[in-house]
């Protein structure tokens, strides 16, 4: 059976998220949730870094065209991440948190800790 382009994109996204989770775990973080979804938003990975809850957006790009992986996390995407994070915290309790981005581009990972603030 032939896979559509979208199926391939989803599979590559899952592979990137799995690799990102391993990278976080190697750095001492503990993965507590994956692909947390609510209406209007999704968080790829949620991890614990000591007492801090880390909401992680994973982006993989084959090249840096159109601004690359970092540029794809625009203000609208940040708002969707914030929405999902608020829902997660409402369900699981408020705590210190931050928003990180793990970007895979041209064969290398880049980890942006505290990539953006909860106040938008």
Phi, psi and omega in degrees: 000136180277140178266142176282165177303322180295320178299318179296318178297317179297316180297317178295323177296317178297318178299317179296319179295321178295316178296320179296319178298318178297318179299316179297316180296321177298329180276001176098003176276157179245123179286127180248342178198155177226144175050052177285120185239140168223166178299118177098358180190160178211146175241127184295307182224144173234127185226162173254129173240086189067234180274355183267132174272130184244120175266123189241127171259129180251130177227131177236132179225144180284339180208182183259013177301151180060029177092353177078191185296317183297319182293340181284350178260073184278183182301321180295318179295319178300320179295323177292323176294317179298318178301310181296320179296319178300317178297317180299313181295324178295325180280325190248357179103142179289146176196172174297138180212166175211166180243118178247157173233134173249119187244127177248120184209134177053039175082009183225147175267143171231129183250114177261099178281136181060046186299327176206162184263155181294343179273010174086000000 
